Amino acid sequence: MGSLIDDELDGVSEGQKYPDGTVVRVFCMRTDRDAYPSRWAYKLHYGATEPDTPRTLADGTIRRYDNSHEDTKGHERHVAPDPEPDIIEFPGMVELWEQFWSEIPKSKPEVT
């Protein structure tokens, strides 16, 4: 497979639960809503099925990228154990997708 392109990520919505008690949930969708100036709505989540502080945040997050409040807060990276997210520059959806998968110990799914 060649290099991933934006169109291949538009509409991705997948989840996987692992025997080690972790989960990955990913969602990427193009949007024209004013709340998303980047023109993407996304959540890239790696976490535990049961919260385990300080390894996870209170909601079980180990690492998450999202733009749930992009118009007011920007793009966020949540990393346990710090309860406060980092505001990040959005590098583009493909670049963020690749970065997320390089930072977690799970294999990324095939996207078509």
C-alpha positions as CSV (number, residue, x, y, z in Angstrom):
1,M,0.0,0.0,0.0
2,G,1.2,3.5,-0.8
3,S,1.1,6.6,1.3
4,L,-2.1,7.3,3.1
5,I,-4.2,10.3,1.9
6,D,-6.9,12.4,3.6
7,D,-9.7,10.8,1.6
8,E,-8.9,7.4,3.1
9,L,-9.4,8.7,6.6
10,D,-12.7,10.5,5.9
11,G,-15.3,8.4,7.6
12,V,-13.0,6.1,9.6
13,S,-14.7,5.0,12.8
14,E,-13.3,1.9,14.5
15,G,-12.8,0.4,17.9
16,Q,-10.8,-2.5,19.2
17,K,-10.6,-4.0,22.7
18,Y,-7.4,-5.9,23.6
19,P,-6.7,-8.8,26.0
20,D,-4.4,-6.6,28.0
21,G,-7.4,-4.4,29.1
22,T,-6.7,-1.6,26.7
23,V,-8.8,-0.1,23.9
24,V,-8.3,2.0,20.8
25,R,-11.1,4.0,19.4
26,V,-10.5,6.2,16.3
27,F,-12.8,8.5,14.5
28,C,-12.0,10.9,11.6
29,M,-14.5,12.8,9.5
30,R,-14.4,15.8,7.2
31,T,-16.8,18.5,8.1
32,D,-17.9,22.0,7.1
33,R,-19.2,23.0,10.5
34,D,-17.9,26.3,11.8
35,A,-16.9,24.6,15.1
36,Y,-14.1,22.8,13.2
37,P,-11.9,25.4,11.3
38,S,-9.5,22.6,10.3
39,R,-12.4,21.0,8.4
40,W,-11.9,17.7,10.4
41,A,-13.7,16.3,13.4
42,Y,-11.6,13.6,15.0
43,K,-10.8,11.6,18.1
44,L,-7.8,9.2,18.3
45,H,-8.0,7.5,21.7
46,Y,-5.9,4.9,23.4
47,G,-6.9,3.9,26.9
48,A,-7.8,1.3,29.4
49,T,-11.2,-0.3,29.9
50,E,-10.8,0.4,33.6
51,P,-9.3,3.6,34.9
52,D,-6.0,3.0,36.7
53,T,-4.4,6.3,37.9
54,P,-1.7,7.4,37.5
55,R,-1.3,5.1,34.4
56,T,-4.6,6.5,33.1
57,L,-6.7,9.6,33.5
58,A,-9.9,9.3,35.4
59,D,-11.8,8.3,32.2
60,G,-9.3,5.6,31.4
61,T,-7.3,7.7,28.8
62,I,-3.7,6.9,28.3
63,R,-3.2,9.1,25.2
64,R,-5.8,10.9,23.1
65,Y,-5.8,13.5,20.4
66,D,-9.1,15.3,19.7
67,N,-10.6,18.6,18.5
68,S,-13.9,18.3,20.3
69,H,-13.7,22.0,21.2
70,E,-11.6,23.2,18.3
71,D,-13.3,26.6,17.8
72,T,-12.7,27.5,21.5
73,K,-9.7,25.4,22.7
74,G,-8.0,24.2,19.5
75,H,-6.5,20.8,19.0
76,E,-5.7,18.8,22.2
77,R,-3.4,16.0,23.2
78,H,-4.3,14.3,26.5
79,V,-1.5,12.2,28.1
80,A,-1.8,10.4,31.4
81,P,-1.1,11.2,34.2
82,D,-1.4,14.9,33.4
83,P,-5.1,15.9,33.7
84,E,-4.6,19.1,31.7
85,P,-4.3,18.6,27.9
86,D,-1.6,20.1,25.7
87,I,-2.8,22.4,22.9
88,I,-1.1,21.3,19.8
89,E,-0.7,22.6,16.2
90,F,-2.8,20.5,13.8
91,P,-0.3,19.1,11.3
92,G,-3.0,17.7,9.0
93,M,-5.1,14.6,9.4
94,V,-2.7,12.1,7.8
95,E,0.2,13.4,9.8
96,L,-1.7,13.3,13.1
97,W,-3.0,9.8,12.3
98,E,0.6,8.6,11.7
99,Q,1.9,10.3,14.9
100,F,-0.8,8.8,17.1
101,W,-0.1,5.2,15.9
102,S,3.7,5.8,16.3
103,E,3.1,6.7,20.0
104,I,1.0,3.8,21.1
105,P,2.0,0.1,21.4
106,K,-0.7,-1.2,19.0
107,S,-0.8,-1.9,15.3
108,K,-2.7,0.6,13.1
109,P,-5.6,-0.8,11.1
110,E,-5.6,-1.0,7.3
111,V,-7.5,2.0,5.9
112,T,-9.0,1.8,2.5
